Amino acid sequence: MGNRLYSNADLAHMLMEADRNKRPIEALTALQEGLTLDDAYEIQMINVQKMLASGEVISGKKIGLTSLGMQKLLGVDEPDYGHLYESMNLTTGNVPKDFVLQPKVEAEIAFVLKEDLIGPNVTVEDVYRATDYIVAAFEIVGSRIKNWKIKLVDTISDNASSGCYVLSEKRYNLNDFDLKTEKMKFYKNGELANEGTGAEVMGDPVYSVAWLANKMSEYGVELKKGEIILSGALTAALTAEDGDEFEAVFENFGSVKIAF
């Protein structure tokens, strides 16, 4: 790559400081030319290891940029993944002020595993077998990059723009549903903002989870028994500000609400 202005460790530190200080930074791709996807996942893992060393516990994984809407919104053409921590699970349904930088809300279907899913050859059938239950979920994404001016490498480095998440309490058996046809209506402050179906998530959220297991295996990361998998947004994300309330109503498995 030639002479680099910043090492991957330097860039990881910048992202960590941006989160700690609640001050977004310039895009890493603007600060350092030539960053690759391998660099991005290495930067992500440097901060994952720091979080684990500080006492954080991984609660699951998330798939980002699965829908065409999200890919168009951010100008990318493939999904990515990030890590979830127990501290990201907001059981109250309320997002504290400044908890997430530049928050956007996504409605998703979350999978909870009853056995490990380890790539590289995970199939849709494997996902059905390994899933304990599914729930409606909100993921609140956030960016440590100013004004969401990101490329794929930026969001991967930034832990796939993870922020926090909320799960509905009602659990459902994956085998009882065809998630491709599952319909969802997304409300912001009581008004219908958009709607979508499970097919928006790589054609099928179950396929999305299989993709995740196989993609992560390239970097030695595994899906573990008991982990939560956020399978991807059914529609484009909605920007959130203080006082906003959101509700996602699914055709077959209830709803989930969140307030800022």
C-alpha positions as CSV (number, residue, x, y, z in Angstrom):
1,M,0.0,0.0,0.0
2,G,3.0,2.2,0.2
3,N,3.6,4.8,3.0
4,R,0.5,5.2,5.1
5,L,-0.4,8.2,7.1
6,Y,-2.3,6.2,9.7
7,S,-2.2,2.5,10.8
8,N,-5.3,0.5,11.2
9,A,-4.8,0.8,15.0
10,D,-4.7,4.6,14.6
11,L,-7.9,4.6,12.7
12,A,-9.6,2.2,15.2
13,H,-8.5,4.6,18.0
14,M,-10.1,7.6,16.2
15,L,-13.4,5.8,16.0
16,M,-13.3,4.8,19.6
17,E,-12.5,8.4,20.7
18,A,-15.3,9.7,18.5
19,D,-17.8,7.4,20.2
20,R,-16.4,8.3,23.7
21,N,-16.4,12.1,23.0
22,K,-19.6,12.1,21.0
23,R,-17.9,14.0,18.2
24,P,-18.0,12.4,14.7
25,I,-14.9,12.4,12.6
26,E,-14.0,12.6,8.9
27,A,-14.5,9.4,6.9
28,L,-11.6,7.0,7.3
29,T,-11.5,6.7,3.5
30,A,-10.9,10.5,3.3
31,L,-8.2,10.3,6.0
32,Q,-6.4,7.3,4.5
33,E,-6.4,6.3,0.9
34,G,-6.4,2.7,-0.3
35,L,-8.2,1.1,2.6
36,T,-9.5,-2.4,1.7
37,L,-12.3,-4.5,3.1
38,D,-9.7,-6.6,5.0
39,D,-8.4,-3.4,6.6
40,A,-12.0,-2.4,7.6
41,Y,-12.7,-5.7,9.3
42,E,-9.3,-5.6,11.0
43,I,-10.1,-2.1,12.3
44,Q,-13.5,-3.3,13.5
45,M,-11.9,-6.3,15.3
46,I,-9.3,-4.1,17.0
47,N,-12.1,-2.2,18.7
48,V,-14.1,-5.4,19.4
49,Q,-11.0,-6.7,21.3
50,K,-10.8,-3.4,23.2
51,M,-14.4,-3.6,24.2
52,L,-14.1,-7.2,25.4
53,A,-11.0,-6.2,27.4
54,S,-13.0,-3.4,29.1
55,G,-15.6,-6.0,30.3
56,E,-18.1,-5.8,27.4
57,V,-19.9,-9.1,26.5
58,I,-20.8,-9.9,22.9
59,S,-24.6,-10.6,22.7
60,G,-24.8,-11.3,19.0
61,K,-24.0,-10.0,15.5
62,K,-25.8,-7.8,13.0
63,I,-26.0,-7.7,9.2
64,G,-26.0,-4.3,7.7
65,L,-27.0,-2.9,4.3
66,T,-29.1,-6.0,3.2
67,S,-31.9,-4.0,1.6
68,L,-31.7,-2.2,-1.7
69,G,-33.1,0.8,0.1
70,M,-30.2,0.9,2.5
71,Q,-27.6,0.2,-0.1
72,K,-28.9,3.0,-2.3
73,L,-29.1,5.3,0.7
74,L,-25.4,4.8,1.4
75,G,-24.2,4.2,-2.1
76,V,-22.9,0.6,-1.5
77,D,-23.5,-2.7,-3.3
78,E,-23.0,-5.4,-0.7
79,P,-23.9,-6.1,2.9
80,D,-21.6,-6.0,5.9
81,Y,-21.6,-7.2,9.5
82,G,-20.9,-5.9,13.0
83,H,-20.8,-7.0,16.6
84,L,-23.5,-6.5,19.2
85,Y,-22.8,-6.0,22.9
86,E,-25.1,-6.6,25.9
87,S,-24.9,-2.9,26.7
88,M,-26.6,-2.2,23.4
89,N,-29.8,-4.1,24.4
90,L,-32.3,-1.5,25.5
91,T,-34.9,-3.5,27.4
92,T,-36.9,-0.3,28.3
93,G,-37.6,0.7,24.7
94,N,-36.2,4.2,25.4
95,V,-33.1,5.5,23.8
96,P,-31.3,7.9,26.2
97,K,-30.2,11.2,24.8
98,D,-26.8,11.0,23.0
99,F,-26.6,7.3,23.5
100,V,-26.2,6.9,19.7
101,L,-24.4,9.4,17.4
102,Q,-26.6,10.5,14.5
103,P,-29.2,7.8,15.0
104,K,-31.4,6.2,12.4
105,V,-34.0,3.5,13.1
106,E,-34.4,0.2,11.2
107,A,-37.1,-2.4,11.6
108,E,-35.8,-6.0,11.5
109,I,-36.4,-9.6,12.3
110,A,-34.1,-10.9,15.0
111,F,-33.0,-14.6,15.2
112,V,-31.9,-16.1,18.5
113,L,-29.7,-19.3,18.1
114,K,-30.0,-22.6,20.0
115,E,-26.8,-23.9,18.5
116,D,-23.6,-22.5,16.8
117,L,-23.7,-21.6,13.1
118,I,-20.2,-21.8,11.8
119,G,-19.3,-21.2,8.1
120,P,-18.2,-21.4,5.4
121,N,-20.8,-23.8,4.2
122,V,-23.9,-22.8,6.2
123,T,-27.2,-23.3,4.3
124,V,-30.8,-22.0,4.8
125,E,-31.7,-25.4,6.2
126,D,-28.9,-25.0,8.8
127,V,-30.3,-21.6,9.9
128,Y,-33.8,-23.2,10.4
129,R,-32.3,-26.0,12.5
130,A,-30.1,-23.7,14.6
131,T,-32.7,-21.0,15.3
132,D,-34.4,-21.1,18.7
133,Y,-36.9,-18.4,18.0
134,I,-37.5,-15.1,16.1
135,V,-38.7,-11.7,17.3
136,A,-39.6,-8.3,15.9
137,A,-36.8,-5.9,16.5
138,F,-35.5,-2.3,16.1
139,E,-31.9,-1.6,15.4
140,I,-30.8,1.9,16.0
141,V,-27.8,2.5,13.8
142,G,-25.4,5.4,14.4
143,S,-22.3,6.7,12.8
144,R,-19.0,8.0,14.2
145,I,-18.5,9.5,10.7
146,K,-19.7,13.1,10.1
147,N,-23.0,13.4,8.4
148,W,-23.1,9.7,7.5
149,K,-20.6,10.5,4.6
150,I,-19.5,6.9,4.5
151,K,-18.4,4.2,2.0
152,L,-18.5,0.5,2.7
153,V,-15.0,0.5,4.2
154,D,-16.1,3.3,6.6
155,T,-19.2,1.6,8.0
156,I,-17.5,-1.8,8.3
157,S,-14.6,-0.2,10.3
158,D,-17.2,1.5,12.4
159,N,-18.7,-1.8,13.5
160,A,-21.2,-1.7,10.7
161,S,-22.5,1.6,12.2
162,S,-24.0,-0.3,15.2
163,G,-25.7,1.7,18.0
164,C,-28.2,-0.3,20.0
165,Y,-31.3,-2.5,19.6
166,V,-34.7,-3.3,21.1
167,L,-36.4,-6.7,20.9
168,S,-40.1,-7.4,21.3
169,E,-41.0,-9.8,24.1
170,K,-43.2,-12.2,22.1
171,R,-41.2,-15.1,20.6
172,Y,-42.1,-17.0,17.5
173,N,-41.0,-20.3,15.9
174,L,-39.2,-19.7,12.6
175,N,-40.7,-22.8,11.1
176,D,-44.2,-21.3,11.4
177,F,-43.5,-18.5,8.9
178,D,-42.3,-17.7,5.4
179,L,-40.3,-14.6,6.2
180,K,-40.0,-13.7,2.5
181,T,-43.7,-12.7,2.5
182,E,-43.8,-11.2,6.0
183,K,-45.2,-7.6,5.7
184,M,-44.2,-4.7,8.0
185,K,-45.6,-1.2,8.4
186,F,-43.2,1.4,9.9
187,Y,-44.6,4.3,11.8
188,K,-42.9,7.5,12.9
189,N,-44.7,9.7,15.4
190,G,-48.0,7.9,14.6
191,E,-47.8,8.3,10.9
192,L,-47.0,5.6,8.3
193,A,-43.5,6.4,7.1
194,N,-42.8,3.3,4.9
195,E,-43.5,-0.4,4.6
196,G,-41.7,-3.4,3.3
197,T,-41.5,-7.2,3.3
198,G,-39.0,-9.8,4.3
199,A,-38.0,-10.3,0.7
200,E,-36.3,-6.9,0.9
201,V,-33.6,-8.5,3.1
202,M,-31.5,-10.3,0.5
203,G,-34.6,-12.0,-0.8
204,D,-35.1,-13.8,2.5
205,P,-33.9,-13.0,6.1
206,V,-33.1,-16.7,6.6
207,Y,-30.7,-16.5,3.6
208,S,-29.3,-13.3,5.1
209,V,-28.3,-15.2,8.3
210,A,-26.7,-17.9,6.3
211,W,-24.7,-15.3,4.3
212,L,-23.6,-13.8,7.6
213,A,-22.3,-17.1,9.0
214,N,-20.3,-17.7,5.8
215,K,-19.0,-14.2,5.4
216,M,-17.8,-14.0,9.0
217,S,-15.9,-17.3,8.6
218,E,-13.6,-15.6,6.2
219,Y,-12.3,-13.6,9.2
220,G,-12.5,-16.3,11.8
221,V,-15.7,-15.0,13.5
222,E,-18.5,-17.4,14.5
223,L,-22.2,-17.3,15.3
224,K,-22.6,-18.8,18.8
225,K,-25.5,-20.5,20.6
226,G,-27.6,-18.0,22.5
227,E,-26.5,-15.0,20.3
228,I,-29.0,-12.6,18.8
229,I,-28.7,-12.0,15.0
230,L,-30.2,-8.8,13.6
231,S,-30.9,-10.0,10.0
232,G,-31.2,-6.7,8.2
233,A,-33.6,-3.8,7.6
234,L,-36.9,-4.4,5.7
235,T,-36.9,-0.8,4.6
236,A,-34.6,2.2,4.5
237,A,-33.7,3.6,7.9
238,L,-35.6,6.6,9.4
239,T,-33.7,9.5,11.0
240,A,-34.4,9.9,14.7
241,E,-34.3,13.1,16.8
242,D,-35.2,13.8,20.5
243,G,-38.9,13.2,21.1
244,D,-39.5,10.9,18.1
245,E,-41.4,7.7,18.6
246,F,-41.3,4.7,16.2
247,E,-43.4,1.5,15.9
248,A,-43.0,-1.4,13.5
249,V,-46.1,-3.5,13.0
250,F,-45.5,-6.9,11.5
251,E,-48.3,-8.9,9.9
252,N,-47.8,-12.1,11.8
253,F,-45.6,-11.5,14.8
254,G,-46.6,-8.4,16.6
255,S,-45.0,-5.0,16.9
256,V,-42.0,-3.3,18.5
257,K,-41.9,0.3,19.8
258,I,-39.1,2.7,20.7
259,A,-38.9,6.3,21.9
260,F,-36.0,8.9,21.8
